[in-house]
Amino acid sequence: MTRFLIVSTLLLVAVYGLMKARPLLLGPSISLNSPVKYAVIPNGITTFSGQVNRTVALTLDGVPVLSDQNGSFSSIVTLPHGNSILTLVASDRFGRRVTTTRTVYVP
């Protein structure tokens, strides 16, 4: 009976530790709401918006983008005529990075 209690307690502590360490193990994430892939931007001005999790730095083509306490971000971008490939990079405090790209077209 004592062995069962010890094993159960250790198992519960291990599961609790994994649950608390989950965000550290997953790394940063980006969810981009707009613009959609291959969007046509008629006037050349668009808003990049979305949500990030577990990040300390966010950049759009190398320019820092600020996010609020909930991880939401928004940035207005003026684009030249033609195709543009925009890269959004999020990094966490351990240096892990995740990248999302969007290709848009301005006629």
Sequence and secondary structure as in RCSB ss.txt:
>XXXX:A:sequence
MTRFLIVSTLLLVAVYGLMKARPLLLGPSISLNSPVKYAVIPNGITTFSGQVNRTVALTLDGVPVLSDQNGSFSS
IVTLPHGNSILTLVASDRFGRRVTTTRTVYVP
>XXXX:A:secstr
 HHHHHHHHHHHHHHHHHHHHHHHHH  EEEEEES TTEE SSSEEEEEEEEES SEEEETTEE  B TTSEEEE
EEE  SEEEEEEEEEE TTS EEEEEEEEEE 
